[in-house]
Amino acid sequence: MNNQEISISLKGVFNKGLKSLLVGLTCLNANTALAFDAGTSDPNDRLYESLIGNNNTCWLEVGYLQASANLTQILIGTTVSGTTRYYYYNGGYYRSATNTWSNTEASYTYSSTGSAGELSPATIATIMTDCGWSSANFTDNTPSSGFADGTTTFANATTASFTVDYTYNSRNFSFTGALTGAASDVPTTSAVYLGTPNLPTSLSSVVGDGSISLSYTAPSDLPTGAGETANIITDYEYELNGDGNWISASTTSTSFTISGLTNGTTYSVKVRAVNGVGDGLASSAISATPITVPNAPTSLSAILSNNQATVSFTAPTSTGGSNITDYEYQIDNGTWTSSGTTTSPVTITSGLITGTTQYVKLRAITSVGNGTASAPVALTSGSPQSVFTQNEDVIREQVQSVALQSIRNGVQEASGFMSSARDRFILCGNVSSGASSATCPSNIPFDIDGSASVSTTSANIDGSFFGQFGNFDGNYRRMTSGDFNLQRDENGNTTGALSGRIAWEYLSSDTAMLGWFVGAEYIQSDMTGTFTGDQTSFGASIGGYFVTELQNQLYLDGHLTIKQNEHDLQLTNGTLDLDSIYHSTSVLSGLTLTGVTTIDESSELWPTFSINAARADLGTIGFTGTAYGLTDSTLSMDGGLVSYADVSVAPKYRAAMDGQTLANSLLVATVTPKAMCEYTELSSSTSRNCGTGLLLGLLGTTKDGNGTLELELGLDSIGGATRHSVALNADLRY
């Protein structure tokens, strides 16, 4: 090229403006210039142009000119810096910086310095920079010979083409200009412009139940005519949360729905078009959160009390992706009403009709809307049966608490009675076998004792009276005894009891004593709690007992008692008044093992091991209930079983305090450490408690042996409760 001069002959056609500029290039030998024929019958060139990026500043023009030896092919025009044009000729790139174009024939001369009005060398890189392309490639399929100088036919140039492949703004494009033939000695040209799709715009979303529906405007900046059908969009794809995983929407429309999403989770979504060239640009991201209305509350249950209904429920398993702001209730398919709460239970204070069965539904409310309605739950407003059903467990617990007091008191009475029988057998034995009638008289006109105990949760006062008649031999006795008791339990219930019995006992041998008895009792209980009221009980009992010497100074005694009681019960909670007469059966039993070990003449040790058990069967308790002006005499419940048991170990140490032997002492002190456990069982609860205790006693006897006075102080700690007790026993014999 250094020995050549390039002459550029221009033929300007400005009816289409600057973009319609026709450019011809030809290569001449050194110092040779060639101008085209400007005649109208031989234009010898054609233009094909297309926008190729960078905001309308770059375009392509393709023209083919007849020359003596070569074909001039292409022009790339830009307006980056003025009107700059690049020429491609025979494998080389040239740049012209001129801004002046003539509509007449003219010549340009090649200059390596690129002087004004001349062509200078250029590279693909400079073209890419001016056009804003990130890559470019030129493919020349133009024949470089076969044209006779001065010939006006293009028949030998029908295979001429030129392709530019480039990347602009992350999109790939391909532009091919071709000479397709000639007509009336005028060449015809064609161009194919292919590219990847632009980005979809105006992306919007509508959320649904686990879904996002997208709509958008399709990209439309590519031609789709003959030879350019590869530009037609064949699919749309979407990406979630920028994970790089593009998923086919299987549609060419401008809307589709993404399903299978998680309600309440926010997704970032992009969309891109796909055509035969490749993947298009991604749209801007939008955020969307699938949501729906909550599903239905479940497990509804209604409680009626004091002219209002309380409906408990299990919250919906799905809130639909948004927070619950309220629950509404509906009575008998009427108007939905706000409850003003977002948690269970819902309280209904209006719309209730006394004495009728109504049905209530619930639904959750969120910012999305009204949730699915629950299944209805039936409620009967103002019915004795409904209030009774709601409080049945409470009523049973209160009745059983009073029954527990009763059998505890029965165990205490039986233990005291058996203690006296054991002492009679051990201390007196059989008069005919050596016992003193003065020490162990057959007849005791009157004997009385009492005790009191107070704990952190309960209090107890009890006492007994006793009279005895026996034969001279001392092997037969008839006794009249009674007990009185007043106790207050940890629930605030107070019970007073008065009982009496007649017992017959006889010595069946030197080592055994048998007895039996009949008795009666009266019990009055005041009840507090959810229900308040009182209960009056009358009962009869029958039982038997024994004391036997297993071996020298080792004794076993036991008893069995059966009681039948009738109870008159009145309870109320301010809404429901209850009256009942019911019956119960109780069984009480106990065993005690006692040893007597003589330490010396003035002291001895009585170790004892005892176990007691009692159970009351309350049976079916029928009630007459009154509420809301209605009375129902068919109410009933299973009273259930109440159980009590205790076990204790108590070694009693006895010592004469007046210097006499125990047999002759008028003042005896006792010290009894204890270890014990208690067990109680109601229908709704079971307790097991153990503890320790200590009893200190002092027994005084008159000189004539006709009177005794015993004082006993006790301290027990069991089940976290501490009990203090004082017992006083006075025995006057006439």
KEGU-84176 format. One line per field, with one value per residue (C-alpha): x, y, z. Coordinates in pm, whole numbers. Each point is the difference from the previous one (the first is absolute). Layout:
BEGIN
X	X ...
Y	Y ...
Z	Z ...
***
This chain:
BEGIN
X	0 295 47 -369 -237 -364 -253 -347 -270 -322 -344 -232 -369 -149 -369 24 234 338 -98 -69 350 141 368 223 358 242 366 226 357 254 -67 -317 -340 -335 -334 -335 -241 -264 -254 -355 -1 287 -12 195 -69 -267 -49 -124 4 -115 29 268 12 136 -307 -32 363 119 -142 111 -11 79 75 161 170 139 375 283 124 -173 -335 -54 -217 -100 -30 -43 -123 10 -64 209 241 -160 -73 258 -11 186 64 83 190 179 68 96 -173 14 -130 -121 -55 -148 -339 -50 -159 -51 -289 240 283 308 316 170 366 139 249 166 -16 -370 -2 -331 -191 211 -39 212 53 -248 -53 -291 78 -56 -328 -108 89 -191 -305 1 37 162 101 -8 95 -7 -45 61 -153 34 179 297 3 -216 -120 108 83 -291 -236 -341 -115 11 -67 330 -52 -313 195 142 -75 144 -80 63 -46 14 -110 -166 -139 32 -206 141 -73 81 -41 47 -19 -7 -17 -289 -16 -58 -304 22 370 -73 133 -236 109 -137 81 -72 8 -6 36 -89 -313 -4 -134 -373 -132 -283 21 -285 -136 -318 46 -218 -8 358 29 117 -164 227 -81 235 62 184 324 -62 316 93 -133 -180 -38 134 338 -37 -248 268 -82 -350 -40 -45 -26 25 205 0 254 -74 213 297 100 108 -247 -219 -323 -210 -347 -100 -181 49 -277 64 -129 40 -35 269 -153 123 135 -13 -256 153 342 121 145 212 -103 157 -125 184 -100 157 17 183 314 25 -99 -108 72 -156 -266 31 -85 -327 -85 -320 -131 -255 -289 -352 -269 46 -153 -263 40 -58 -92 -262 -150 -249 -38 -311 -8 -165 -178 315 166 372 110 344 167 319 142 13 287 82 -50 46 325 -122 -75 -344 -150 -333 -238 -364 -291 -335 -308 -250 133 -67 226 373 109 350 120 280 252 272 30 -219 -252 -267 -257 -356 -220 -282 -235 -57 -358 -86 -100 68 268 206 295 316 267 336 230 338 51 323 96 -79 -359 -236 123 -187 -282 28 -241 -283 0 -328 -72 -308 -30 -152 -47 59 142 251 125 17 196 248 59 -31 368 6 -309 146 329 -175 -222 301 200 -270 -6 377 -40 -257 211 308 -206 -119 359 92 -295 79 369 -94 -246 255 269 -227 -78 371 88 -274 135 370 -31 -294 -18 -212 -67 -29 350 156 -111 -100 -366 100 232 -240 -353 -283 -234 89 -297 152 317 61 289 58 263 62 240 80 203 92 -296 -250 -126 -154 -168 -123 -90 -157 -198 0 -185 60 -176 166 -26 214 231 84 -44 -312 -72 -276 103 -185 213 -31 206 -41 208 29 241 76 188 238 -291 -187 -267 -106 -140 -139 -74 -156 2 -74 40 -73 268 22 330 120 322 -19 324 289 158 -294 -288 -292 -258 -276 -203 -284 -8 -168 124 -115 215 -52 222 29 140 185 147 -154 -318 -96 -246 -35 -48 -170 79 -141 166 8 300 88 339 229 348 257 316 235 338 207 280 118 -34 -85 -358 -206 -337 -233 -345 -255 -286 -281 -204 -314 -87 -280 92 -218 194 -73 235 -9 234 -237 -139 -79 -161 37 -178 82 -61 246 161 357 173 333 239 275 266 330 276 247 300 120 292 71 363 85 309 -12 -269 -66 13 -98 -27 -315 94 -305 -54 -346 -176 -350 -210 -342 -214 -333 -220 -227 -195 -231 -106 -327 -79 -288 139 -151 143 -143 -346 12 8 145 -31 186 353 248 367 226 128 299 230 195 299 224 288 279 291 208 279 -10 223 -151 237 -171 179 -112 71 -62 270 -248 -28 -218 -262 -28 90 -250 185 118 166 -6 213 -113 192 -198 54 -309 -134 -347 -171 -320 -179 -291 -138 203 312 233 248 274 171 242 142 108 -137 46 -245 76 -240 -52 -242 -104 -202 -178 119 -322 33 -346 111 259 96 212 149 164 174 73 193 -30 145 -146 -40 138 -259 84 -263 -1 -225 -108 -187 -157 -150 -190 -111 -230 -111 -275
Y	0 236 5 38 288 -61 211 13 98 106 17 177 -81 212 -63 -229 231 -89 -361 -51 92 -229 -61 -173 -111 -110 -88 156 -56 257 347 -126 150 -133 170 -173 63 228 -75 -81 -323 -146 82 -319 -1 -61 88 -224 140 -95 137 -192 158 283 225 44 107 -302 -146 -216 87 -256 98 -187 186 -117 56 -110 -274 0 47 267 -138 181 318 26 342 152 337 -53 277 194 -206 -273 -274 -323 -186 -361 -86 -314 -114 342 264 374 304 330 297 229 154 124 -213 91 -98 -11 -230 62 -176 -67 -73 -244 145 -181 318 35 359 172 -131 -313 -357 -130 -352 -129 -314 -204 138 362 -97 -183 302 250 -224 -117 -364 -244 -236 -4 -223 73 -276 91 -226 251 -121 218 -48 -94 346 137 362 193 -299 82 -351 -144 -355 -124 166 -177 -179 315 51 162 -86 194 -194 223 28 314 54 -374 -88 -197 122 -113 223 -146 207 -187 63 -213 68 259 134 230 29 127 -218 -109 -36 -160 6 -233 145 -248 50 -124 154 320 0 -22 322 116 -320 -29 -275 -123 -237 -298 -316 -124 177 316 105 217 231 216 173 -214 127 105 158 -284 -62 -329 -3 -242 -134 147 -244 -99 331 -125 -64 -372 1 203 -104 117 4 3 178 41 -366 -17 -278 110 -197 -23 151 -199 294 278 217 305 -156 -324 -138 -147 -256 -226 289 43 240 277 -28 296 -83 217 -78 79 -90 -36 -84 -279 -18 -200 206 -50 127 361 261 -45 242 208 -202 41 -137 -188 -200 -276 20 -131 -3 -223 -344 -85 -15 -351 -188 251 -47 230 77 183 193 315 82 -15 -263 -69 -181 -162 -115 -103 272 -55 -220 262 375 38 190 300 66 -62 333 -121 -291 38 -213 -77 -125 -211 120 361 304 -45 193 101 -161 250 -275 -178 -303 -270 24 224 142 56 229 81 -187 -287 -122 -155 -365 -62 -184 226 -63 207 22 177 138 174 344 125 291 -226 -56 -236 -351 -325 -51 -277 -283 107 -81 -35 193 14 335 21 -375 -172 -296 215 177 -332 -163 288 -29 -375 -54 288 -134 -352 129 196 -295 -234 244 -22 -381 -5 193 -253 -310 168 70 -362 -127 227 -125 -363 51 154 -278 -268 173 -28 -365 -76 173 -192 -326 74 176 -189 -328 -251 72 -367 -45 254 350 232 97 335 72 -134 42 -183 296 353 231 289 80 304 129 262 135 292 40 291 -5 262 -108 -170 -28 -283 -34 -338 -182 -319 -130 -353 -222 -366 -289 -336 -319 -70 -233 277 -219 177 370 212 350 311 260 301 250 362 174 341 49 252 -122 173 86 194 -265 -39 -327 -82 -362 -175 -378 -271 -374 -295 -267 -346 -173 -311 -188 -304 -130 123 133 133 246 37 273 139 317 196 375 310 342 350 223 365 153 358 18 288 45 50 -134 75 -189 -261 -371 -190 -370 -282 -340 -342 -228 -353 -154 -234 -1 -221 20 -295 -72 -157 -83 128 382 20 95 30 171 82 126 17 250 34 321 97 371 214 355 307 244 360 194 322 208 293 -132 -364 -121 -371 -230 -367 -292 -278 -297 -118 -311 10 -275 64 -243 0 -216 86 -198 95 -127 50 -1 42 210 -9 9 370 19 -190 45 -58 1 2 -39 81 20 134 13 141 35 170 -80 298 -174 188 335 139 372 235 314 345 267 286 -71 -361 -314 -334 -302 -239 125 -263 -83 -284 94 -229 -156 173 -181 65 -200 58 -194 91 -122 134 -142 128 31 -14 91 42 353 -54 -257 -287 -295 48 -229 220 342 281 219 -144 197 -113 98 -125 87 -77 -56 -11 18 94 -78 161 -55 193 -22 303 -27 -231 93 -186 172 -118 163 -33 99 -7 -55 93 -131 7 -238 63 -237 77 -187 -198 -96 129 288 73 311 -23 290 -54 261 -77 144 -150 110 -174 104 348 68 21 -108 81 -201 -3 -299 -19 -318 -6 -333 8 -329 -37
Z	0 43 -380 -72 -8 87 -177 156 -242 177 -141 243 15 281 -40 309 186 130 62 -370 -100 -268 19 -248 59 -264 2 -262 -99 105 -140 -165 59 -108 29 -47 -272 149 -262 108 -197 194 373 59 375 258 373 276 351 347 349 180 345 203 -5 -378 -39 -197 -318 -289 -371 -264 -357 -286 -282 -328 -23 -221 228 339 173 263 278 320 204 379 103 351 155 311 -95 -278 -308 1 -257 -22 -322 -47 -313 -100 359 132 211 -78 176 -142 228 -258 58 -352 -267 -358 -221 -288 -78 207 103 330 24 253 242 284 204 -34 -119 -39 -297 -12 123 283 139 259 210 130 345 -108 -166 320 211 -213 -28 361 -93 240 -280 -380 -290 -375 -258 -369 -266 -280 -316 -78 -376 -296 -97 -337 -10 -138 11 137 92 356 -102 143 339 126 278 152 371 308 367 321 328 306 364 125 351 74 -308 -294 -353 -353 -310 -348 -317 -333 -374 -118 -368 -269 -190 -296 65 356 286 276 363 318 369 292 351 288 376 348 154 195 356 78 156 226 206 253 225 164 296 77 208 -37 -335 -176 -329 -217 -289 -207 -332 -255 -161 -365 -143 -236 -354 -57 -379 -258 97 351 160 250 170 87 376 71 381 319 300 363 279 377 258 -234 26 -367 -71 -291 -30 -314 22 -311 -152 -255 141 214 323 192 355 224 239 279 205 378 137 206 -167 -204 -342 -231 -360 -339 -349 -332 -355 -204 -383 -265 53 375 343 32 262 343 112 312 313 184 345 73 296 -66 247 41 264 309 12 261 380 135 321 111 347 171 370 118 327 129 -328 -208 -216 -6 -315 7 -322 -173 -224 -380 -110 -266 25 -376 43 201 365 146 108 141 40 -93 118 -157 183 -196 -340 93 -16 54 311 111 321 50 71 -195 228 150 162 -152 243 -123 209 -241 -230 243 48 336 -6 -371 -190 -223 -230 -16 -271 11 -270 6 -154 -161 -222 -298 103 179 70 -46 249 258 48 236 370 185 317 216 171 346 59 338 -192 -191 314 185 -285 -6 377 52 73 251 179 16 141 276 100 1 217 270 -36 48 324 116 -60 147 312 -2 -16 290 210 -77 87 334 78 -89 205 307 -74 -45 328 184 -132 62 337 150 -179 192 368 67 -138 231 -97 285 14 150 -288 -260 137 -173 27 -115 33 -199 -189 -221 -206 -268 -236 -232 -293 -230 -323 -257 -216 235 357 203 341 122 316 131 295 132 243 81 174 53 201 303 -188 -247 -304 -124 -48 -146 -90 -98 -174 -220 -193 -99 -265 -162 -290 -274 -312 -238 -234 267 63 366 133 342 99 300 22 252 23 223 4 148 54 176 54 -216 155 206 -322 -198 32 -242 -32 -217 1 -153 -30 -135 -104 -89 -222 -96 -272 -125 -354 -167 -346 -342 156 358 215 270 40 284 34 213 10 160 38 100 53 183 147 167 211 31 151 -274 238 331 -2 -372 -86 -315 -23 -286 -82 -283 -19 -255 -12 -185 -16 -134 -102 -45 -221 -106 -228 -204 -215 -38 -329 72 324 69 247 45 231 -73 172 45 127 183 106 257 116 185 148 274 121 350 201 369 103 368 51 381 266 -59 -382 -309 -377 -208 -370 -228 -373 -132 -332 -69 -315 -80 -311 -62 -298 -66 -273 -234 140 -130 15 -43 -159 -40 -234 -204 140 -123 214 -108 231 -233 63 116 15 106 345 -45 258 277 155 298 148 248 141 304 225 357 278 330 298 342 324 363 124 376 73 1 -227 -304 154 311 -140 26 -253 -334 -282 -364 -300 -344 -319 -318 -368 -217 -354 -128 -329 -130 -330 -148 -354 -107 216 187 271 184 292 266 311 360 336 376 287 362 265 376 181 361 217 330 309 19 -368 -88 -216 -267 -194 -314 -195 -340 -221 -364 -292 -349 -332 -305 -362 64 275 369 256 370 230 364 147 348 142 330 147 304 150 259
***
